[in-house]
């Protein structure tokens, strides 16, 4: 990458940091679209960064993106719950969970999906999201997730988490690829309505 393009990229990353600072963020997309690389690159702009690594498919070169990042390997849900609940909130800190949907398999029983399993996973993810809120506003958190098809006919997609989890996300972004370009689009913003109208029928 040329020096000029590097400067442009740094400016864009700095703008994104300002946009999400002090918030709980969901970043979702298909596997291998670049979510992990993006978050690791972003982490260099923070004074302190912590990566809760659930996805074990990280190539060795990923860790060279930010050698200063603290990496904590996570093997099961209760382990992540324990670490997050004890994590102190500090200024200019980035917390990355990569990825929350990788833990879905931990809730599988008898080798098949069930409504109970999905509910248990969403309750767990919701608990983690609420714990991340405790770290605000000094700490910024990014929860990485995969995406799913939400409407087969319209070909619309969304994060592979329920609205129970989304209620605790300040912002949600979808990362997708067009040709050789990765794009990030804001798809959800948590805000209190300025005006509410009630209709009784």
C-alpha angles and dihedrals in degrees: 000000000000121000091250094052090046090055091049091050091049090052092051092049090049090052091050091050090054090049096054101030113135093007139108109244135190117207115188139172143125119305116280095015090122106265094134095046090048093052093045090051091048091050090068089071092061126081090227130017133183125195119199098201115206099148106080094193094087112137113229092246091063090072091058091063090078112007090180096062116111109235120203116185114222122199104168140019098253089055092057090045091053095049095045093048091054097041112117121226112240134173119273094005126150121203117195124190109194105212129348093181091057086071092061091091089062089070096052116115125193092359098287139096119250138178089246092055092050091049092049092050093049092048089051093047089048090053091051091049091052090050089053089054088059089064094058139145099016095044127057117209132198120191111195119211140169122246131242137199108261098180121024096196096045092038091225121158137201140171118296092244130087129250086257086071095037092060088071096047114099091194136008126197131188119213115204139161130243112183103313095334125099114214131193119207128187107234103165136030122182111219140144112253113249091219133019125199121197124204121189116199 
